[in-house]
Amino acid sequence: MSTERRLEYDKGPSLEDEPRDDDPNDGDDPECAVERSGRPTVEAPAWAVGVASGVIAFAAVFLMSYQLAGSMFGTGLFAQVENEPSRWVMSSFTMLGSHGAVIVEGEEAARGLYAPMGMFASHVSALVPPLVLGVVGYLLARYVRLETLRDAGILVGTLTATYVVPLVALGTVTQWVPEESDPDAGEVGAEQEVLSVAVDVSMVISTTLSVALFVSLGAAVAVLPRLLERAPIETTIDDGSA
């Protein structure tokens, strides 16, 4: 009898026959990485996302300006005005003034002329556009997947254009006559001073740059934690063992 004994055991099914849950190539697939992270992403053309984002940002800023203008009417700031403006007109003035547009009376700037009735734009209303645009940029950088820097440029460019073009159009149609004149027989055709917005090249350029800047800042806030995670961290702590 041989002194050597053989241990027999069941090897079980082959590993090649079992289904594999994790594929080594999954790490290279962006869609699989998104599924593992549990964060949804928007997969659409960059220009389409930019147009939709610009429209949403413009509507959000205008609605918040409408709310601020409503507070002016709620406190009775325009109760003694002969020709009380509508809330839509005041919302337009507030939104445009928050972007730095100059409100003119005739051809001269109406700086502080109507301060007793309330300011068209205040420190609170001036924070609305940066806040909304920053949030939009943050959400875009976090939930929109962009393949190249060109796509990012197209997105920011279309967003800015979609936001600025309606804003300029709003400035060209926004007008208000604070006082209605009742001319006598000898004053027929008397001119009325009209409050409007000075829409010029400087206004368009400054608004365009401010929109692109605040959207980019919001996107940078969203991207910064990712960059810090990927950056190598070097420590110089000496434990004294040397």
Disulfide bonds with the S-S distance in Angstrom:
none
